[in-house]
Amino acid sequence: MVFLVACFFELIVVWNCRSERRNAFRVGFLTNKFLLLAVIVSVFSTLAVIYIPPLPVMFQTVPLDLLEWTLVISLSSLGFLVVPEIFIQKIRNNNARA
């Protein structure tokens, strides 16, 4: 589960990293076709490690049940809280004080 949370969290954060001033919901998820393709390939590759033989044996993974998937999605969704507007504002405030 930790593997999936880490992978999916980073795939969510990458959407917010596209702009220093606006989050993913303001920029839009379909504006960068290459990023969209990369995220889709990454999701399928990550799922392959869990569900396509012999990869689960090689990576020592097991399929998840519905409760575990709910936890993975919930924790991964916290990546949307990494909002660039907040971090850039903090950096600017710290630089102004220095």
SEFIZA-3560 file (N, C-alpha, C; in Angstrom, 3 decimals):
REM SEFIZA-3560
<numar><xx>0.808</xx><yy>-1.194</yy><zz>0.000</zz><atom>N</atom></numar>
<numar><xx>0.000</xx><yy>0.000</yy><zz>0.000</zz><atom>CA</atom></numar>
<numar><xx>0.853</xx><yy>1.261</yy><zz>0.000</zz><atom>C</atom></numar>
<numar><xx>1.935</xx><yy>1.238</yy><zz>0.712</zz><atom>N</atom></numar>
<numar><xx>2.803</xx><yy>2.414</yy><zz>0.779</zz><atom>CA</atom></numar>
<numar><xx>3.368</xx><yy>2.727</yy><zz>-0.605</zz><atom>C</atom></numar>
<numar><xx>3.710</xx><yy>1.697</yy><zz>-1.344</zz><atom>N</atom></numar>
<numar><xx>4.204</xx><yy>1.870</yy><zz>-2.712</zz><atom>CA</atom></numar>
<numar><xx>3.181</xx><yy>2.614</yy><zz>-3.557</zz><atom>C</atom></numar>
<numar><xx>1.935</xx><yy>2.192</yy><zz>-3.497</zz><atom>N</atom></numar>
<numar><xx>0.888</xx><yy>2.832</yy><zz>-4.288</zz><atom>CA</atom></numar>
<numar><xx>0.613</xx><yy>4.261</yy><zz>-3.831</zz><atom>C</atom></numar>
<numar><xx>0.569</xx><yy>4.477</yy><zz>-2.536</zz><atom>N</atom></numar>
<numar><xx>0.327</xx><yy>5.832</yy><zz>-2.030</zz><atom>CA</atom></numar>
<numar><xx>1.445</xx><yy>6.760</yy><zz>-2.494</zz><atom>C</atom></numar>
<numar><xx>2.682</xx><yy>6.322</yy><zz>-2.396</zz><atom>N</atom></numar>
<numar><xx>3.812</xx><yy>7.153</yy><zz>-2.820</zz><atom>CA</atom></numar>
<numar><xx>3.746</xx><yy>7.452</yy><zz>-4.319</zz><atom>C</atom></numar>
<numar><xx>3.472</xx><yy>6.444</yy><zz>-5.112</zz><atom>N</atom></numar>
<numar><xx>3.404</xx><yy>6.632</yy><zz>-6.570</zz><atom>CA</atom></numar>
<numar><xx>2.262</xx><yy>7.558</yy><zz>-6.959</zz><atom>C</atom></numar>
<numar><xx>1.078</xx><yy>7.291</yy><zz>-6.458</zz><atom>N</atom></numar>
<numar><xx>-0.087</xx><yy>8.085</yy><zz>-6.838</zz><atom>CA</atom></numar>
<numar><xx>-0.032</xx><yy>9.496</yy><zz>-6.252</zz><atom>C</atom></numar>
<numar><xx>0.516</xx><yy>9.636</yy><zz>-5.058</zz><atom>N</atom></numar>
<numar><xx>0.684</xx><yy>10.966</yy><zz>-4.468</zz><atom>CA</atom></numar>
<numar><xx>1.557</xx><yy>11.827</yy><zz>-5.375</zz><atom>C</atom></numar>
<numar><xx>2.661</xx><yy>11.279</yy><zz>-5.824</zz><atom>N</atom></numar>
<numar><xx>3.565</xx><yy>12.032</yy><zz>-6.701</zz><atom>CA</atom></numar>
<numar><xx>2.931</xx><yy>12.327</yy><zz>-8.055</zz><atom>C</atom></numar>
<numar><xx>2.122</xx><yy>11.407</yy><zz>-8.554</zz><atom>N</atom></numar>
<numar><xx>1.439</xx><yy>11.660</yy><zz>-9.827</zz><atom>CA</atom></numar>
<numar><xx>0.395</xx><yy>12.762</yy><zz>-9.686</zz><atom>C</atom></numar>
<numar><xx>-0.152</xx><yy>12.917</yy><zz>-8.509</zz><atom>N</atom></numar>
<numar><xx>-1.096</xx><yy>14.012</yy><zz>-8.267</zz><atom>CA</atom></numar>
<numar><xx>-0.335</xx><yy>15.320</yy><zz>-8.073</zz><atom>C</atom></numar>
<numar><xx>0.745</xx><yy>15.276</yy><zz>-7.345</zz><atom>N</atom></numar>
<numar><xx>1.531</xx><yy>16.489</yy><zz>-7.092</zz><atom>CA</atom></numar>
<numar><xx>2.084</xx><yy>17.065</yy><zz>-8.397</zz><atom>C</atom></numar>
<numar><xx>2.437</xx><yy>16.204</yy><zz>-9.339</zz><atom>N</atom></numar>
<numar><xx>3.009</xx><yy>16.696</yy><zz>-10.595</zz><atom>CA</atom></numar>
<numar><xx>2.035</xx><yy>17.615</yy><zz>-11.322</zz><atom>C</atom></numar>
<numar><xx>0.738</xx><yy>17.397</yy><zz>-11.172</zz><atom>N</atom></numar>
<numar><xx>-0.243</xx><yy>18.299</yy><zz>-11.795</zz><atom>CA</atom></numar>
<numar><xx>-0.145</xx><yy>19.692</yy><zz>-11.192</zz><atom>C</atom></numar>
<numar><xx>0.078</xx><yy>19.782</yy><zz>-9.899</zz><atom>N</atom></numar>
<numar><xx>0.180</xx><yy>21.084</yy><zz>-9.245</zz><atom>CA</atom></numar>
<numar><xx>1.516</xx><yy>21.761</yy><zz>-9.495</zz><atom>C</atom></numar>
<numar><xx>2.514</xx><yy>21.021</yy><zz>-9.907</zz><atom>N</atom></numar>
<numar><xx>3.850</xx><yy>21.586</yy><zz>-10.122</zz><atom>CA</atom></numar>
<numar><xx>4.001</xx><yy>22.246</yy><zz>-11.493</zz><atom>C</atom></numar>
<numar><xx>2.978</xx><yy>22.204</yy><zz>-12.301</zz><atom>N</atom></numar>
<numar><xx>3.089</xx><yy>22.782</yy><zz>-13.638</zz><atom>CA</atom></numar>
<numar><xx>3.106</xx><yy>24.298</yy><zz>-13.617</zz><atom>C</atom></numar>
<numar><xx>2.589</xx><yy>24.901</yy><zz>-12.582</zz><atom>N</atom></numar>
<numar><xx>2.545</xx><yy>26.360</yy><zz>-12.501</zz><atom>CA</atom></numar>
<numar><xx>2.929</xx><yy>26.794</yy><zz>-11.096</zz><atom>C</atom></numar>
<numar><xx>3.651</xx><yy>27.909</yy><zz>-11.003</zz><atom>N</atom></numar>
<numar><xx>4.022</xx><yy>28.442</yy><zz>-9.696</zz><atom>CA</atom></numar>
<numar><xx>2.921</xx><yy>29.298</yy><zz>-9.100</zz><atom>C</atom></numar>
<numar><xx>1.968</xx><yy>29.694</yy><zz>-9.922</zz><atom>N</atom></numar>
<numar><xx>0.945</xx><yy>30.625</yy><zz>-9.454</zz><atom>CA</atom></numar>
<numar><xx>-0.454</xx><yy>30.027</yy><zz>-9.366</zz><atom>C</atom></numar>
<numar><xx>-0.690</xx><yy>28.931</yy><zz>-10.065</zz><atom>N</atom></numar>
<numar><xx>-2.047</xx><yy>28.378</yy><zz>-10.095</zz><atom>CA</atom></numar>
<numar><xx>-2.001</xx><yy>26.878</yy><zz>-9.857</zz><atom>C</atom></numar>
<numar><xx>-3.026</xx><yy>26.359</yy><zz>-9.194</zz><atom>N</atom></numar>
<numar><xx>-3.082</xx><yy>24.922</yy><zz>-8.932</zz><atom>CA</atom></numar>
<numar><xx>-3.629</xx><yy>24.179</yy><zz>-10.148</zz><atom>C</atom></numar>
<numar><xx>-3.692</xx><yy>22.875</yy><zz>-10.052</zz><atom>N</atom></numar>
<numar><xx>-4.087</xx><yy>22.030</yy><zz>-11.182</zz><atom>CA</atom></numar>
<numar><xx>-5.511</xx><yy>22.304</yy><zz>-11.638</zz><atom>C</atom></numar>
<numar><xx>-6.379</xx><yy>22.656</yy><zz>-10.726</zz><atom>N</atom></numar>
<numar><xx>-7.765</xx><yy>22.901</yy><zz>-11.094</zz><atom>CA</atom></numar>
<numar><xx>-7.909</xx><yy>24.185</yy><zz>-11.901</zz><atom>C</atom></numar>
<numar><xx>-7.040</xx><yy>25.141</yy><zz>-11.656</zz><atom>N</atom></numar>
<numar><xx>-7.078</xx><yy>26.396</yy><zz>-12.420</zz><atom>CA</atom></numar>
<numar><xx>-6.390</xx><yy>26.259</yy><zz>-13.773</zz><atom>C</atom></numar>
<numar><xx>-5.307</xx><yy>25.504</yy><zz>-13.821</zz><atom>N</atom></numar>
<numar><xx>-4.575</xx><yy>25.319</yy><zz>-15.074</zz><atom>CA</atom></numar>
<numar><xx>-5.328</xx><yy>24.371</yy><zz>-15.992</zz><atom>C</atom></numar>
<numar><xx>-5.924</xx><yy>23.347</yy><zz>-15.410</zz><atom>N</atom></numar>
<numar><xx>-6.630</xx><yy>22.338</yy><zz>-16.204</zz><atom>CA</atom></numar>
<numar><xx>-5.790</xx><yy>21.081</yy><zz>-16.337</zz><atom>C</atom></numar>
<numar><xx>-6.444</xx><yy>19.968</yy><zz>-16.352</zz><atom>N</atom></numar>
<numar><xx>-5.727</xx><yy>18.690</yy><zz>-16.406</zz><atom>CA</atom></numar>
<numar><xx>-5.404</xx><yy>18.251</yy><zz>-17.825</zz><atom>C</atom></numar>
<numar><xx>-6.057</xx><yy>18.816</yy><zz>-18.795</zz><atom>N</atom></numar>
<numar><xx>-5.874</xx><yy>18.373</yy><zz>-20.178</zz><atom>CA</atom></numar>
<numar><xx>-5.063</xx><yy>19.353</yy><zz>-21.011</zz><atom>C</atom></numar>
<numar><xx>-4.464</xx><yy>20.363</yy><zz>-20.393</zz><atom>N</atom></numar>
<numar><xx>-3.737</xx><yy>21.377</yy><zz>-21.154</zz><atom>CA</atom></numar>
<numar><xx>-2.359</xx><yy>20.903</yy><zz>-21.612</zz><atom>C</atom></numar>
<numar><xx>-1.792</xx><yy>19.930</yy><zz>-20.950</zz><atom>N</atom></numar>
<numar><xx>-0.475</xx><yy>19.409</yy><zz>-21.324</zz><atom>CA</atom></numar>
<numar><xx>-0.640</xx><yy>17.937</yy><zz>-21.707</zz><atom>C</atom></numar>
<numar><xx>-0.711</xx><yy>17.682</yy><zz>-23.000</zz><atom>N</atom></numar>
<numar><xx>-0.983</xx><yy>16.324</yy><zz>-23.497</zz><atom>CA</atom></numar>
<numar><xx>0.139</xx><yy>15.346</yy><zz>-23.142</zz><atom>C</atom></numar>
<numar><xx>1.386</xx><yy>15.811</yy><zz>-23.165</zz><atom>N</atom></numar>
<numar><xx>2.505</xx><yy>14.924</yy><zz>-22.844</zz><atom>CA</atom></numar>
<numar><xx>2.489</xx><yy>14.517</yy><zz>-21.370</zz><atom>C</atom></numar>
<numar><xx>2.162</xx><yy>15.456</yy><zz>-20.501</zz><atom>N</atom></numar>
<numar><xx>2.053</xx><yy>15.128</yy><zz>-19.083</zz><atom>CA</atom></numar>
<numar><xx>0.907</xx><yy>14.155</yy><zz>-18.850</zz><atom>C</atom></numar>
<numar><xx>-0.207</xx><yy>14.385</yy><zz>-19.512</zz><atom>N</atom></numar>
<numar><xx>-1.350</xx><yy>13.484</yy><zz>-19.395</zz><atom>CA</atom></numar>
<numar><xx>-0.958</xx><yy>12.074</yy><zz>-19.832</zz><atom>C</atom></numar>
<numar><xx>-0.269</xx><yy>11.961</yy><zz>-20.949</zz><atom>N</atom></numar>
<numar><xx>0.184</xx><yy>10.654</yy><zz>-21.430</zz><atom>CA</atom></numar>
<numar><xx>1.155</xx><yy>10.010</yy><zz>-20.443</zz><atom>C</atom></numar>
<numar><xx>2.073</xx><yy>10.797</yy><zz>-19.905</zz><atom>N</atom></numar>
<numar><xx>3.053</xx><yy>10.269</yy><zz>-18.948</zz><atom>CA</atom></numar>
<numar><xx>2.375</xx><yy>9.765</yy><zz>-17.679</zz><atom>C</atom></numar>
<numar><xx>1.369</xx><yy>10.483</yy><zz>-17.201</zz><atom>N</atom></numar>
<numar><xx>0.659</xx><yy>10.066</yy><zz>-15.987</zz><atom>CA</atom></numar>
<numar><xx>-0.135</xx><yy>8.795</yy><zz>-16.255</zz><atom>C</atom></numar>
<numar><xx>-0.783</xx><yy>8.716</yy><zz>-17.409</zz><atom>N</atom></numar>
<numar><xx>-1.542</xx><yy>7.508</yy><zz>-17.750</zz><atom>CA</atom></numar>
<numar><xx>-0.624</xx><yy>6.298</yy><zz>-17.834</zz><atom>C</atom></numar>
<numar><xx>0.509</xx><yy>6.444</yy><zz>-18.501</zz><atom>N</atom></numar>
<numar><xx>1.482</xx><yy>5.337</yy><zz>-18.608</zz><atom>CA</atom></numar>
<numar><xx>1.998</xx><yy>4.959</yy><zz>-17.227</zz><atom>C</atom></numar>
<numar><xx>2.245</xx><yy>5.943</yy><zz>-16.391</zz><atom>N</atom></numar>
<numar><xx>2.735</xx><yy>5.672</yy><zz>-15.036</zz><atom>CA</atom></numar>
<numar><xx>1.702</xx><yy>4.933</yy><zz>-14.194</zz><atom>C</atom></numar>
<numar><xx>0.452</xx><yy>5.318</yy><zz>-14.314</zz><atom>N</atom></numar>
<numar><xx>-0.605</xx><yy>4.635</yy><zz>-13.560</zz><atom>CA</atom></numar>
<numar><xx>-0.700</xx><yy>3.180</yy><zz>-14.004</zz><atom>C</atom></numar>
<numar><xx>-0.724</xx><yy>2.951</yy><zz>-15.317</zz><atom>N</atom></numar>
<numar><xx>-0.806</xx><yy>1.574</yy><zz>-15.809</zz><atom>CA</atom></numar>
<numar><xx>0.433</xx><yy>0.754</yy><zz>-15.438</zz><atom>C</atom></numar>
<numar><xx>1.596</xx><yy>1.375</yy><zz>-15.467</zz><atom>N</atom></numar>
<numar><xx>2.820</xx><yy>0.667</yy><zz>-15.074</zz><atom>CA</atom></numar>
<numar><xx>2.786</xx><yy>0.293</yy><zz>-13.592</zz><atom>C</atom></numar>
<numar><xx>2.298</xx><yy>1.210</yy><zz>-12.773</zz><atom>N</atom></numar>
<numar><xx>2.196</xx><yy>0.941</yy><zz>-11.343</zz><atom>CA</atom></numar>
<numar><xx>1.207</xx><yy>-0.180</yy><zz>-11.066</zz><atom>C</atom></numar>
<numar><xx>0.074</xx><yy>-0.145</yy><zz>-11.746</zz><atom>N</atom></numar>
<numar><xx>-0.922</xx><yy>-1.210</yy><zz>-11.575</zz><atom>CA</atom></numar>
<numar><xx>-0.413</xx><yy>-2.551</yy><zz>-12.096</zz><atom>C</atom></numar>
<numar><xx>0.418</xx><yy>-2.506</yy><zz>-13.132</zz><atom>N</atom></numar>
<numar><xx>0.986</xx><yy>-3.745</yy><zz>-13.681</zz><atom>CA</atom></numar>
<numar><xx>1.857</xx><yy>-4.450</yy><zz>-12.649</zz><atom>C</atom></numar>
<numar><xx>2.578</xx><yy>-3.677</yy><zz>-11.857</zz><atom>N</atom></numar>
<numar><xx>3.445</xx><yy>-4.254</yy><zz>-10.832</zz><atom>CA</atom></numar>
<numar><xx>2.632</xx><yy>-5.045</yy><zz>-9.809</zz><atom>C</atom></numar>
<numar><xx>1.373</xx><yy>-4.708</yy><zz>-9.666</zz><atom>N</atom></numar>
<numar><xx>0.536</xx><yy>-5.385</yy><zz>-8.681</zz><atom>CA</atom></numar>
<numar><xx>-0.284</xx><yy>-6.524</yy><zz>-9.284</zz><atom>C</atom></numar>
<numar><xx>-0.711</xx><yy>-6.359</yy><zz>-10.530</zz><atom>N</atom></numar>
<numar><xx>-1.707</xx><yy>-7.286</yy><zz>-11.062</zz><atom>CA</atom></numar>
<numar><xx>-1.269</xx><yy>-8.169</yy><zz>-12.241</zz><atom>C</atom></numar>
<numar><xx>-0.183</xx><yy>-7.859</yy><zz>-12.910</zz><atom>N</atom></numar>
<numar><xx>0.207</xx><yy>-8.639</yy><zz>-14.098</zz><atom>CA</atom></numar>
<numar><xx>1.357</xx><yy>-9.586</yy><zz>-13.747</zz><atom>C</atom></numar>
<numar><xx>1.080</xx><yy>-10.902</yy><zz>-13.814</zz><atom>N</atom></numar>
<numar><xx>2.137</xx><yy>-11.877</yy><zz>-13.519</zz><atom>CA</atom></numar>
<numar><xx>3.249</xx><yy>-11.768</yy><zz>-14.564</zz><atom>C</atom></numar>
<numar><xx>4.465</xx><yy>-11.997</yy><zz>-14.200</zz><atom>N</atom></numar>
<numar><xx>5.094</xx><yy>-12.368</yy><zz>-12.938</zz><atom>CA</atom></numar>
<numar><xx>5.555</xx><yy>-11.168</yy><zz>-12.111</zz><atom>C</atom></numar>
<numar><xx>5.111</xx><yy>-9.971</yy><zz>-12.451</zz><atom>N</atom></numar>
<numar><xx>5.581</xx><yy>-8.770</yy><zz>-11.751</zz><atom>CA</atom></numar>
<numar><xx>5.271</xx><yy>-8.764</yy><zz>-10.249</zz><atom>C</atom></numar>
<numar><xx>4.105</xx><yy>-9.220</yy><zz>-9.812</zz><atom>N</atom></numar>
<numar><xx>3.875</xx><yy>-9.232</yy><zz>-8.357</zz><atom>CA</atom></numar>
<numar><xx>4.884</xx><yy>-10.086</yy><zz>-7.593</zz><atom>C</atom></numar>
<numar><xx>5.320</xx><yy>-11.164</yy><zz>-8.196</zz><atom>N</atom></numar>
<numar><xx>6.315</xx><yy>-12.020</yy><zz>-7.542</zz><atom>CA</atom></numar>
<numar><xx>7.667</xx><yy>-11.310</yy><zz>-7.518</zz><atom>C</atom></numar>
<numar><xx>8.019</xx><yy>-10.684</yy><zz>-8.626</zz><atom>N</atom></numar>
<numar><xx>9.306</xx><yy>-9.994</yy><zz>-8.717</zz><atom>CA</atom></numar>
<numar><xx>9.390</xx><yy>-8.812</yy><zz>-7.753</zz><atom>C</atom></numar>
<numar><xx>8.285</xx><yy>-8.079</yy><zz>-7.609</zz><atom>N</atom></numar>
<numar><xx>8.272</xx><yy>-6.893</yy><zz>-6.755</zz><atom>CA</atom></numar>
<numar><xx>7.676</xx><yy>-7.152</yy><zz>-5.378</zz><atom>C</atom></numar>
<numar><xx>7.295</xx><yy>-8.376</yy><zz>-5.133</zz><atom>N</atom></numar>
<numar><xx>6.721</xx><yy>-8.803</yy><zz>-3.851</zz><atom>CA</atom></numar>
<numar><xx>5.518</xx><yy>-7.939</yy><zz>-3.460</zz><atom>C</atom></numar>
<numar><xx>4.565</xx><yy>-7.840</yy><zz>-4.390</zz><atom>N</atom></numar>
<numar><xx>3.337</xx><yy>-7.095</yy><zz>-4.137</zz><atom>CA</atom></numar>
<numar><xx>2.155</xx><yy>-8.053</yy><zz>-4.136</zz><atom>C</atom></numar>
<numar><xx>1.063</xx><yy>-7.606</yy><zz>-3.566</zz><atom>N</atom></numar>
<numar><xx>-0.173</xx><yy>-8.396</yy><zz>-3.528</zz><atom>CA</atom></numar>
<numar><xx>-1.332</xx><yy>-7.490</yy><zz>-3.938</zz><atom>C</atom></numar>
<numar><xx>-2.391</xx><yy>-8.072</yy><zz>-4.508</zz><atom>N</atom></numar>
<numar><xx>-3.565</xx><yy>-7.267</yy><zz>-4.864</zz><atom>CA</atom></numar>
<numar><xx>-4.229</xx><yy>-6.673</yy><zz>-3.617</zz><atom>C</atom></numar>
<numar><xx>-4.841</xx><yy>-5.527</yy><zz>-3.788</zz><atom>N</atom></numar>
<numar><xx>-5.496</xx><yy>-4.850</yy><zz>-2.675</zz><atom>CA</atom></numar>
<numar><xx>-7.004</xx><yy>-5.076</yy><zz>-2.723</zz><atom>C</atom></numar>
<numar><xx>-7.620</xx><yy>-5.052</yy><zz>-1.556</zz><atom>N</atom></numar>
<numar><xx>-9.080</xx><yy>-5.139</yy><zz>-1.516</zz><atom>CA</atom></numar>
<numar><xx>-9.662</xx><yy>-3.720</yy><zz>-1.560</zz><atom>C</atom></numar>
<numar><xx>-10.981</xx><yy>-3.631</yy><zz>-1.524</zz><atom>N</atom></numar>
<numar><xx>-11.660</xx><yy>-2.347</yy><zz>-1.671</zz><atom>CA</atom></numar>
<numar><xx>-11.319</xx><yy>-1.372</yy><zz>-0.547</zz><atom>C</atom></numar>
<numar><xx>-11.237</xx><yy>-1.843</yy><zz>0.668</zz><atom>N</atom></numar>
<numar><xx>-10.890</xx><yy>-0.974</yy><zz>1.794</zz><atom>CA</atom></numar>
<numar><xx>-9.475</xx><yy>-0.412</yy><zz>1.638</zz><atom>C</atom></numar>
<numar><xx>-8.561</xx><yy>-1.250</yy><zz>1.220</zz><atom>N</atom></numar>
<numar><xx>-7.178</xx><yy>-0.795</yy><zz>1.021</zz><atom>CA</atom></numar>
<numar><xx>-7.097</xx><yy>0.223</yy><zz>-0.124</zz><atom>C</atom></numar>
<numar><xx>-7.846</xx><yy>-0.008</yy><zz>-1.202</zz><atom>N</atom></numar>
<numar><xx>-7.873</xx><yy>0.948</yy><zz>-2.310</zz><atom>CA</atom></numar>
<numar><xx>-8.461</xx><yy>2.286</yy><zz>-1.864</zz><atom>C</atom></numar>
<numar><xx>-9.470</xx><yy>2.231</yy><zz>-1.014</zz><atom>N</atom></numar>
<numar><xx>-10.051</xx><yy>3.464</yy><zz>-0.486</zz><atom>CA</atom></numar>
<numar><xx>-9.020</xx><yy>4.248</yy><zz>0.305</zz><atom>C</atom></numar>
<numar><xx>-8.246</xx><yy>3.559</yy><zz>1.099</zz><atom>N</atom></numar>
<numar><xx>-7.191</xx><yy>4.206</yy><zz>1.873</zz><atom>CA</atom></numar>
<numar><xx>-6.113</xx><yy>4.777</yy><zz>0.956</zz><atom>C</atom></numar>
<numar><xx>-5.714</xx><yy>4.028</yy><zz>-0.052</zz><atom>N</atom></numar>
<numar><xx>-4.686</xx><yy>4.492</yy><zz>-1.001</zz><atom>CA</atom></numar>
<numar><xx>-5.155</xx><yy>5.756</yy><zz>-1.710</zz><atom>C</atom></numar>
<numar><xx>-6.372</xx><yy>5.745</yy><zz>-2.201</zz><atom>N</atom></numar>
<numar><xx>-6.891</xx><yy>6.904</yy><zz>-2.929</zz><atom>CA</atom></numar>
<numar><xx>-7.044</xx><yy>8.100</yy><zz>-1.998</zz><atom>C</atom></numar>
<numar><xx>-7.511</xx><yy>7.858</yy><zz>-0.786</zz><atom>N</atom></numar>
<numar><xx>-7.672</xx><yy>8.957</yy><zz>0.175</zz><atom>CA</atom></numar>
<numar><xx>-6.340</xx><yy>9.606</yy><zz>0.511</zz><atom>C</atom></numar>
<numar><xx>-5.350</xx><yy>8.804</yy><zz>0.821</zz><atom>N</atom></numar>
<numar><xx>-4.039</xx><yy>9.354</yy><zz>1.181</zz><atom>CA</atom></numar>
<numar><xx>-3.349</xx><yy>10.002</yy><zz>-0.015</zz><atom>C</atom></numar>
<numar><xx>-3.488</xx><yy>9.400</yy><zz>-1.178</zz><atom>N</atom></numar>
<numar><xx>-2.874</xx><yy>9.966</yy><zz>-2.384</zz><atom>CA</atom></numar>
<numar><xx>-3.494</xx><yy>11.301</yy><zz>-2.748</zz><atom>C</atom></numar>
<numar><xx>-4.770</xx><yy>11.443</yy><zz>-2.486</zz><atom>N</atom></numar>
<numar><xx>-5.471</xx><yy>12.685</yy><zz>-2.807</zz><atom>CA</atom></numar>
<numar><xx>-4.953</xx><yy>13.874</yy><zz>-2.012</zz><atom>C</atom></numar>
<numar><xx>-4.246</xx><yy>13.616</yy><zz>-0.952</zz><atom>N</atom></numar>
<numar><xx>-3.640</xx><yy>14.707</yy><zz>-0.189</zz><atom>CA</atom></numar>
<numar><xx>-2.633</xx><yy>15.484</yy><zz>-1.032</zz><atom>C</atom></numar>
<numar><xx>-2.200</xx><yy>14.904</yy><zz>-2.139</zz><atom>N</atom></numar>
<numar><xx>-1.300</xx><yy>15.602</yy><zz>-3.051</zz><atom>CA</atom></numar>
<numar><xx>-1.911</xx><yy>16.869</yy><zz>-3.612</zz><atom>C</atom></numar>
<numar><xx>-3.244</xx><yy>16.940</yy><zz>-3.656</zz><atom>N</atom></numar>
<numar><xx>-3.897</xx><yy>18.154</yy><zz>-4.110</zz><atom>CA</atom></numar>
<numar><xx>-3.736</xx><yy>19.298</yy><zz>-3.115</zz><atom>C</atom></numar>
<numar><xx>-3.345</xx><yy>18.981</yy><zz>-1.890</zz><atom>N</atom></numar>
<numar><xx>-3.125</xx><yy>20.019</yy><zz>-0.892</zz><atom>CA</atom></numar>
<numar><xx>-1.789</xx><yy>20.721</yy><zz>-1.067</zz><atom>C</atom></numar>
<numar><xx>-0.913</xx><yy>20.152</yy><zz>-1.886</zz><atom>N</atom></numar>
<numar><xx>0.366</xx><yy>20.796</yy><zz>-2.192</zz><atom>CA</atom></numar>
<numar><xx>0.048</xx><yy>21.866</yy><zz>-3.234</zz><atom>C</atom></numar>
<numar><xx>-0.285</xx><yy>23.050</yy><zz>-2.733</zz><atom>N</atom></numar>
<numar><xx>-0.760</xx><yy>24.132</yy><zz>-3.588</zz><atom>CA</atom></numar>
<numar><xx>0.379</xx><yy>25.116</yy><zz>-3.828</zz><atom>C</atom></numar>
<numar><xx>0.749</xx><yy>25.320</yy><zz>-5.073</zz><atom>N</atom></numar>
<numar><xx>1.892</xx><yy>26.196</yy><zz>-5.359</zz><atom>CA</atom></numar>
<numar><xx>1.696</xx><yy>27.623</yy><zz>-4.898</zz><atom>C</atom></numar>
<numar><xx>0.467</xx><yy>28.130</yy><zz>-4.925</zz><atom>N</atom></numar>
<numar><xx>0.234</xx><yy>29.514</yy><zz>-4.515</zz><atom>CA</atom></numar>
<numar><xx>0.690</xx><yy>29.752</yy><zz>-3.078</zz><atom>C</atom></numar>
<numar><xx>0.444</xx><yy>28.794</yy><zz>-2.209</zz><atom>N</atom></numar>
<numar><xx>0.798</xx><yy>28.938</yy><zz>-0.796</zz><atom>CA</atom></numar>
<numar><xx>2.308</xx><yy>28.911</yy><zz>-0.612</zz><atom>C</atom></numar>
<numar><xx>2.990</xx><yy>27.969</yy><zz>-1.265</zz><atom>N</atom></numar>
<numar><xx>4.439</xx><yy>27.853</yy><zz>-1.101</zz><atom>CA</atom></numar>
<numar><xx>5.180</xx><yy>29.028</yy><zz>-1.704</zz><atom>C</atom></numar>
<numar><xx>4.748</xx><yy>29.495</yy><zz>-2.857</zz><atom>N</atom></numar>
<numar><xx>5.400</xx><yy>30.642</yy><zz>-3.484</zz><atom>CA</atom></numar>
<numar><xx>5.206</xx><yy>31.883</yy><zz>-2.622</zz><atom>C</atom></numar>
<numar><xx>4.017</xx><yy>32.049</yy><zz>-2.062</zz><atom>N</atom></numar>
<numar><xx>3.751</xx><yy>33.196</yy><zz>-1.183</zz><atom>CA</atom></numar>
<numar><xx>4.658</xx><yy>33.148</yy><zz>0.047</zz><atom>C</atom></numar>
<numar><xx>4.844</xx><yy>31.963</yy><zz>0.632</zz><atom>N</atom></numar>
<numar><xx>5.721</xx><yy>31.827</yy><zz>1.795</zz><atom>CA</atom></numar>
<numar><xx>7.164</xx><yy>32.158</yy><zz>1.434</zz><atom>C</atom></numar>
<numar><xx>7.612</xx><yy>31.705</yy><zz>0.279</zz><atom>N</atom></numar>
<numar><xx>8.981</xx><yy>31.981</yy><zz>-0.161</zz><atom>CA</atom></numar>
<numar><xx>9.167</xx><yy>33.478</yy><zz>-0.368</zz><atom>C</atom></numar>
<numar><xx>8.205</xx><yy>34.117</yy><zz>-0.999</zz><atom>N</atom></numar>
<numar><xx>8.294</xx><yy>35.563</yy><zz>-1.229</zz><atom>CA</atom></numar>
<numar><xx>8.302</xx><yy>36.331</yy><zz>0.091</zz><atom>C</atom></numar>
<numar><xx>7.463</xx><yy>35.901</yy><zz>1.038</zz><atom>N</atom></numar>
<numar><xx>7.421</xx><yy>36.567</yy><zz>2.349</zz><atom>CA</atom></numar>
<numar><xx>8.738</xx><yy>36.411</yy><zz>3.080</zz><atom>C</atom></numar>
<numar><xx>9.335</xx><yy>35.214</yy><zz>3.025</zz><atom>N</atom></numar>
<numar><xx>10.618</xx><yy>34.975</yy><zz>3.693</zz><atom>CA</atom></numar>
<numar><xx>11.734</xx><yy>35.780</yy><zz>3.040</zz><atom>C</atom></numar>
<numar><xx>11.722</xx><yy>35.912</yy><zz>1.715</zz><atom>N</atom></numar>
<numar><xx>12.743</xx><yy>36.688</yy><zz>1.020</zz><atom>CA</atom></numar>
<numar><xx>12.592</xx><yy>38.184</yy><zz>1.300</zz><atom>C</atom></numar>
<numar><xx>11.362</xx><yy>38.634</yy><zz>1.481</zz><atom>N</atom></numar>
<numar><xx>11.128</xx><yy>40.045</yy><zz>1.764</zz><atom>CA</atom></numar>
<numar><xx>11.623</xx><yy>40.419</yy><zz>3.163</zz><atom>C</atom></numar>
<numar><xx>11.553</xx><yy>39.479</yy><zz>4.083</zz><atom>N</atom></numar>
<numar><xx>12.008</xx><yy>39.734</yy><zz>5.451</zz><atom>CA</atom></numar>
<numar><xx>13.534</xx><yy>39.718</yy><zz>5.571</zz><atom>C</atom></numar>
<numar><xx>14.181</xx><yy>38.975</yy><zz>4.691</zz><atom>N</atom></numar>
<numar><xx>15.635</xx><yy>38.805</yy><zz>4.799</zz><atom>CA</atom></numar>
<numar><xx>16.411</xx><yy>40.036</yy><zz>4.381</zz><atom>C</atom></numar>
//
